[in-house]
Amino acid sequence: MKKNKTKFKGEVMKKILSLMLMVKVSCFMGTDGAWASEVNVQSQLQILRSNLENSRANLQQYRANMEASSANAVEATQAVRQLREQRDQLNENSQNIEKNKALIDQVRSQVQAYESKEKALLTQEEKQIAELRAVLEALEKNQAQRIKNLEIYQAQLDQLNQEKLAWDSQRTALAELHREIDRKEQQAMEERQKWLDRRQAYRDEAVKWHRQSQIAEQSYTRVKSLAD
């Protein structure tokens, strides 16, 4: 594409020089060559007018492309900002998970302490049963209650373990979401850079065609004034 544009520009300059040469030669010709020179000037003038229109059309197209690229770059920047906000929220949730896990560990330690205490009492009371048959009935009732307590505590421990596993699963899911957001952020940044690069390319083309349009317009005006 760049090669074709350079070739087009060279052909335009050649035609302009050729036209100017023809105009200068016509000044030294007699009346026999005046009509032929005028025909050549009109032909070259038509070519320059076509070149001018093409240059203006290219300028408008590249300006439109530059504006579209700018809009896309803005949208990509907004997407990056939203993904970063989501990642910050995930980090905050991860910190809450660690706090909840620490609280569960604290409660579990208390329950384990209660469990150890109940086991020690159970052993002690078993010895008392052998030594004190008189209080067997009361102690057996105590044993039954303490066994129930152990079942309750064990059930609580099982539930706490399940809750901790659930938090671990949620942390894994949050880590996966974190990686997904990182991936999307990378894609959004690459998309933004692509549109920024395109905008710069379109801006460069627009500047180039603006200069080309000015050159073509000046050439057209100069030759037209000579023709008139």
N, C-alpha and C positions, 0 to 999 in steps of 0.2 A: 504493500500500500504506500509506504513511504517513497519507494522507488518510482512508482507511477506518478505521485504528486510532484516529485522533483523533475521528472520528465515533462510533466504538464507545464510547470513553471518555466522550464527552459524553452519549450516550444512557444510559450507566450512571449518571452523576451525576444526570441528570434523573429517572431512575426512583427513585434513592435519596431525592432531595428530595421527590418526589411521595409516596413511601411514608411518609416522616417526617411530611409534612403530613397524610396520611390518618390516621396514628396519633394525631396531636395532636387532629384534629377528632373522632376517635372518643371521646376522653376527655370531650368536652362533649355527646355524644349520649345519648339515653335508651336504654332497653332495646330500643326498636324498631329502632335502627340498629346495635346491638352485633353482631348476627349478620353483617350485610353488611360491617362493618369487618373482622371476623375473616377473612372469605373473601378480601377484598382483600389483607390482610397475608400470608396464605398464598400467594396468587398472586405477589406481589412477592418474597416469600422464595424461591420456586422460581426466579424469574428471577435473583436475586442468587446463588443456589447454582450455577446454570448458568454465570454470568459468572465465578465463582470457579474452577470446574473448567477453563474455557477459558483463564483467565489462567495457571493452574498448568501446563497442557499447553504453552502457548506458551513459558513459562519453561524447561521441560525441553528443548524443541526447540532454542531458541537456545543453551542451555548446551552441548548436543551439537554444534551447528554450530561453536561457539567452540573446543571441544576438537579437532574435526577440522581446523580451520584452523591451530591451533597445531602439530599433527603434520605437516601439509603444509609449514608454514614451516620446521620443523626439517629435513625431507628436502631442501628447496630449498637451505638453508644448507650441508648436507653436499655437495650436488652442486657448489655454487660452490667450496667448499674443494678438492674433488678436481680440478676443472678448473684451478684455479690451480696445484696441484702438478704437473699434467701440463705446463702452460705453463712452469714453472720447469725441468722436465726437458728440454723442447725447447730452451730457452735454453742450457742446459749443453751439449747436443749440438751446437748451432750454434757454440759456442766451440771445441769439439773439431774441427769441420770446418775452421775457419780455421787452427787449429794444424797440422792435417795438410796443408792446402794450402801453408802456408808451408814445411813440411818438403819437400814435393814440389818447390817452387820452388828450394829450396836444392840438392837432389839434381840437379835439371835443370841448374842453373848449373854444377855440377861436371862433369856429363856433357858440356855444351856446351864447357867448357874442355878436356876430353879430346879432344873432336871437333876443336876448333880446333888443338890441338897436333898431332893426327894429320894434319890437312890440311896444316899447315906442313911436317911431316916428309915427307909425300908429295911436295910440291913440291920440297923440297930433294933428295930422293932421285931425282926425275926428272932434275934437273940433274946429279947425280952419275952417273947412267946414261950420259948423253951424254959426260961427261968421263972416266969410269972404266969402260971396257968390261970391264976385267978382273974387276971385282967385280959385273958385271951379274947373274950368276946369284943371288948372295946378296941383292943388292938387290931383285931380282924376287920372291924368296921373302918378303923383308920387306914388299914392297908387297902381296903376296897376303894376308899376315897382317893388315896394317894395314887393308886393304880389308874383311876380315872383321870387324876391330874396329869399323870405321865402321858396318858393317851392324848389328853388335850394339848399338852405341851408338844408332844410328838407331831400331832396334827398341825399345830402352829408352826413348828419347824419345817414340816413338809410344805406348808403353804408359803412360808417365807422363802424357802428354797425355790419353789416354783415362781414366786414373784421376782426373785433375783435372776432366774433364768429368763423370765420374760423381759426384764430390763436389759439383759445381755443381748437378747434377740433384737430388741428395739434399737440398741446401740449399733448392732450390725447393720440394721436397716438404715439407720441414720448415716452410717459410714458410706453405705452404697449410694444414698442420695447425695452425700457430699461429693463423692467421685463423679456422679452424673452431672452435678452442677459445675464442677471443675471442667468436665469435658465440654459441656454446653458453653461455658464461658470462653473456653479456648476457641470453639467454633465461631462464637459471636465476635471475638476479637479478630479472628482471621477474616471473617466476612466484612467487618468494619474496615480493616486494612485494605482489603480488595477494592472496596468502593472508594476509599480515599485515594488509592493509586489510580483508579479509573478517573476520578474527578480531576486529579492532577494532569493525567494524559489528555483528557478532554479540554482542560484549561489551556494546556500548551498548544493543542490543535486550534483552539479558538483564537488564541493570540496570533498564531501563524497565519490563519485564514483572514483574520482582521487586517493584518499587514498586506496580505495578498490582495484582499478586496480594495484596500486603499491604493495599492500600486495599479491595479486594473482600472480603478475609477479615474485615477490621475491620467493614465495612458489614454483611456477612452476620451476624457475631456480634452486632452491636448490634441489628439488626432482629430477629434470632431471639430475643434476650433480651426484646425488647419483646413479641414475639408470644407467648412462653411466659408 
